Amino acid sequence: MRDQDKTKAQLIEELTLLRVQAGVGQRHEQRIAELSTDLEQQIFARNRAEQSLQESEEQLRFFTESAFEGIVITDLSRDLRCRYSCQSRRID
């Protein structure tokens, strides 16, 4: 399992085990602290990105569901297949 896929607790447990097994010195303690800080920053950034993505999805959903015209999103860089479509609501 890659480090990026592990939870914070798993990484800390692994670091602690490695530290005990290797009899790490002060230099290694500093590196462990740096890795822990990096890990916390990565987790924070990932959570922030997930929150931002969720907000963007909510805004897109609101926009498309409230539009009076149909909306079609395509990916012209690859091909002309439709990636998303929303039919407009009929107003009588």
URMOLIN-V104414 format. One record per residue. RES is the residue in three letters. SS is DSSP state (a for helix, b for strand, c for the rest). BURIAL is + if it has 16 or more other C-alpha atoms within 10 Angstrom, else -. D_LAST is the distance of its C-alpha to the last C-alpha in Angstrom with 2 decimals. Layout:
BEGIN
[[RES:SS:BURIAL:D_LAST] [RES:SS:BURIAL:D_LAST]]
END
This chain:
BEGIN
[[MET:c:-:56.85] [ARG:c:-:56.19] [ASP:a:-:56.60] [GLN:a:-:52.98] [ASP:a:-:51.86] [LYS:c:-:54.18] [THR:c:-:53.40] [LYS:a:-:55.24] [ALA:a:-:57.42] [GLN:a:-:58.37] [LEU:a:+:59.38] [ILE:a:+:61.40] [GLU:a:-:63.13] [GLU:a:-:63.94] [LEU:a:+:65.29] [THR:a:-:67.39] [LEU:a:-:68.84] [LEU:a:-:69.66] [ARG:a:-:71.29] [VAL:a:-:73.49] [GLN:a:-:74.43] [ALA:a:-:75.34] [GLY:c:-:77.07] [VAL:c:-:75.11] [GLY:c:-:76.73] [GLN:a:-:75.44] [ARG:a:-:74.03] [HIS:a:-:71.89] [GLU:a:-:70.77] [GLN:a:-:69.41] [ARG:a:-:67.56] [ILE:a:+:66.05] [ALA:a:-:64.90] [GLU:a:-:63.33] [LEU:a:-:61.55] [SER:a:+:60.29] [THR:a:-:58.97] [ASP:a:-:57.32] [LEU:a:+:55.75] [GLU:a:-:54.37] [GLN:a:-:52.90] [GLN:a:-:51.31] [ILE:a:-:49.80] [PHE:a:-:48.47] [ALA:a:-:47.01] [ARG:a:-:45.41] [ASN:a:-:43.85] [ARG:a:-:42.59] [ALA:a:-:41.13] [GLU:a:-:39.41] [GLN:a:-:37.94] [SER:a:-:36.80] [LEU:a:-:35.20] [GLN:a:-:33.38] [GLU:a:-:32.08] [SER:a:-:30.97] [GLU:a:-:29.17] [GLU:a:-:27.38] [GLN:a:-:26.37] [LEU:a:-:25.15] [ARG:a:-:23.20] [PHE:a:-:21.56] [PHE:a:-:20.84] [THR:a:+:19.37] [GLU:a:+:17.28] [SER:a:-:15.81] [ALA:c:-:15.34] [PHE:c:-:12.15] [GLU:c:-:14.16] [GLY:c:-:16.12] [ILE:b:-:19.66] [VAL:b:-:22.76] [ILE:b:-:26.25] [THR:b:-:29.25] [ASP:c:-:32.98] [LEU:c:-:34.48] [SER:c:-:37.95] [ARG:c:-:38.26] [ASP:c:-:36.00] [LEU:c:-:32.47] [ARG:c:-:31.31] [CYS:b:-:28.07] [ARG:b:-:28.97] [TYR:b:-:25.53] [SER:b:-:21.92] [CYS:b:-:18.62] [GLN:c:-:15.38] [SER:c:-:12.53] [ARG:c:-:9.70] [ARG:c:-:6.41] [ILE:c:-:3.80] [ASP:c:-:0.00]]
END
